[in-house]
Amino acid sequence: MNEHLNNFLIVSIAFIVANSVTLGFVLPLQSLLLSGSQLEIGLLFLPHGVRILAFYFYGWRAIFYMLPVSYLFMLLTNGIGAHLDTLSPVVSMIACYVGFVVGSVLITGQKKQLSFRMWKFFVVVGAISSLFNGIALSWLQHSGTEIISIIGYIIGDVSGLIACFIILMYAFRFARLARSDEAE
Amino acid sequence: MSSSLKKIAQLQLLLSEMEEDFGIKDNSTIEKRVLLALADLSSKDEAIATHDIMNHQLIYGFSRPSFYRALLALEKQGKIKKTKSVRGFYALCAE
């Protein structure tokens, strides 16, 4: 029970941080620079990186760890003018997870032919997961698959995932170098 | 606990691979500082004297042997070069 609570806290905090940066910085910038874009589709969606890592480390349980925060930010996003469906967090999480599993099976099945670095594996699986997410959300929001929306979701999710990983890389690097500076 | 350590290790591996592929891995602190000091002192096509780099505020506190080891390591990595005209001068390599 403690382990699940710890996992829930870790994933929730990471998800809150990623969503906060997206909602508080990326979306306002997006609406400023691209006034014609829909707020339901973030073009740099950092939480997708947290989602993919959470699925990798915690499996299907990550869906339940992330749902409460997803709903919180759905409400906040709708508060700034978006029109997200009430079911969108659930649909998105399940679609992302299914896409993650399908992508993982496809990539690991090709492992003999392809030499994949871990981060590249995550980017490819994240893109496949985003495709499933885009189709599901497009169907939910627009009652049909809109190609432009799906492309928007994929661009936002993959760029957000890469940005998330780059931020993590520099954050860990900064912490490591700060520790080595202190030691000197 | 071992499961948490394994997750941390996997995350570190992921990020370490990224650093390596992005070309920013294994620059020790002093090497990074020598590179930054040289960049700070350089303008385009200008070579900087070794003693000027060593006296830069970023290099303060490091020993002479450590400094010269860092210079040698950066030269081997192709990040800096000795200028051919005058001895004891270095310049950043073009990327």
Interface residues (C-beta under 8 A of the other chain):
Chain A: L53 F57 R117 M118 W119 F122 F165 I166 L168 M169 F172 R173 L177 S180 D181 E184
Chain B: K7 Q10 L11 Q12 L13 L14 L15 E17 M18 E19 D21 F22 I24 S28 T29 K32 G61
